[in-house]
Amino acid sequence: MPTAFTTQRSILRNVVVGGNIQATLAEVMADAALTYRGRPETNGFFQVALEKESDYKYAGKGTSFATESRLIAQSSSGELSTRLDDYLAGWFLAMVMGNENFTAGTVGPPATPNTHVLTWADTGAAANMTNVYIEDAPGLKRKFQDISCTKVVLSGSDKGSVMVKANFIGTGRYADGAMVTLPALPTAQYLYGSDSVFSLGVAGGAVSMSPRILSWEATFDHANDLFRSCGGGVYPVFPRYGNPIVALKVVVAIDTTSDIRDWMMAQTLLEAKIAINSGAASLVVDYPNVIIPKADLGEQDKYVIYTIELDQESILKPTGGQVCTATVQNSASAYLISA
């Protein structure tokens, strides 16, 4: 006779991130080092992957079937999607880009916010790692160790919060056990797509394209991988940075001019900038040198649009400068500090 049991609703899951990064590989961070309780979408999970080796394809067994199986490698991966607030704007971009220049604000008067200037760690060094605590069910409460953020995509439209989707990889280590006390839910200051101002123009002189911008999507992909070596055992030795990929997609309503077409055909060196100010929250992403490779014509809601897609070959690094810089202002302390 079947018996009833308590099923687990995904909306009751908890995710805690932020605070600090790991000081050492395989570190289980203290509860106090994980400070931000998120409100993610319900369908993002962290998984442990096991790679196995068996005798299935070998002879001498007297059967066509496998007779033994052994663990040879372990790793982890995860995904979080949520609305972007002032804390997460800095945390996600610091974790994926790798470098942070932090300036503390002043008490005032007038008070000024903390400033985080985030740039790419253009190196093959070990990636910044942290713990992510997840409660998937009463029997599945654990800290995933050695987690690095490999890709972040921000997207904004004409209404609602800017959305963020982030991908993570790790060594597959985790520590079972519940946090003693979950952090309180933060009073979030969300960043809104309707507050975002997209500017474009000749390099050094970008001007606002509002109100022609219908949507935008900014991709920050560090292409992290898991370094393995002989003697490393079942777990990867560490996550490391790959070759960074920067991309930007913008949908622009066409007015009575031919500005986008003319810039594309002349291969004009441009600057693109996204600036969002929502209440006390602020995010600015600056691409000082871009060249439009294509601007496809299309239709949206019965009106003509351009879709501009900039990739790693059309977002350029100026001499002595950064290929792109993200500046976040909020009340958070520096993100890339070891626990």
KAZILIN-V637469 format. One record per run of one state. SS is the DSSP state (hx for helix, st for strand, lp for the rest). FROM is the first residue (numbers start at 1). LEN is the number of residues. If there is no record, write none. Layout:
BEGIN
ss->SS from->FROM len->LEN
ss->SS from->FROM len->LEN
END
This chain:
BEGIN
ss->lp from->1 len->9
ss->hx from->10 len->3
ss->lp from->13 len->1
ss->st from->14 len->4
ss->lp from->18 len->3
ss->st from->21 len->1
ss->lp from->22 len->9
ss->hx from->31 len->3
ss->lp from->34 len->2
ss->st from->36 len->2
ss->lp from->38 len->8
ss->st from->46 len->9
ss->lp from->55 len->14
ss->st from->69 len->15
ss->lp from->84 len->1
ss->st from->85 len->1
ss->hx from->86 len->12
ss->st from->98 len->6
ss->lp from->104 len->10
ss->st from->114 len->7
ss->lp from->121 len->5
ss->st from->126 len->1
ss->lp from->127 len->3
ss->st from->130 len->8
ss->lp from->138 len->2
ss->st from->140 len->18
ss->lp from->158 len->3
ss->st from->161 len->1
ss->lp from->162 len->1
ss->st from->163 len->8
ss->lp from->171 len->3
ss->st from->174 len->3
ss->lp from->177 len->13
ss->st from->190 len->1
ss->lp from->191 len->1
ss->st from->192 len->1
ss->hx from->193 len->3
ss->st from->196 len->7
ss->lp from->203 len->4
ss->st from->207 len->2
ss->lp from->209 len->4
ss->st from->213 len->9
ss->lp from->222 len->3
ss->st from->225 len->3
ss->lp from->228 len->7
ss->st from->235 len->1
ss->lp from->236 len->2
ss->st from->238 len->3
ss->lp from->241 len->4
ss->st from->245 len->9
ss->lp from->254 len->5
ss->hx from->259 len->8
ss->lp from->267 len->3
ss->st from->270 len->9
ss->lp from->279 len->2
ss->st from->281 len->10
ss->lp from->291 len->4
ss->st from->295 len->6
ss->lp from->301 len->2
ss->st from->303 len->8
ss->lp from->311 len->4
ss->st from->315 len->2
ss->lp from->317 len->8
ss->st from->325 len->6
ss->lp from->331 len->7
ss->st from->338 len->1
ss->lp from->339 len->1
END
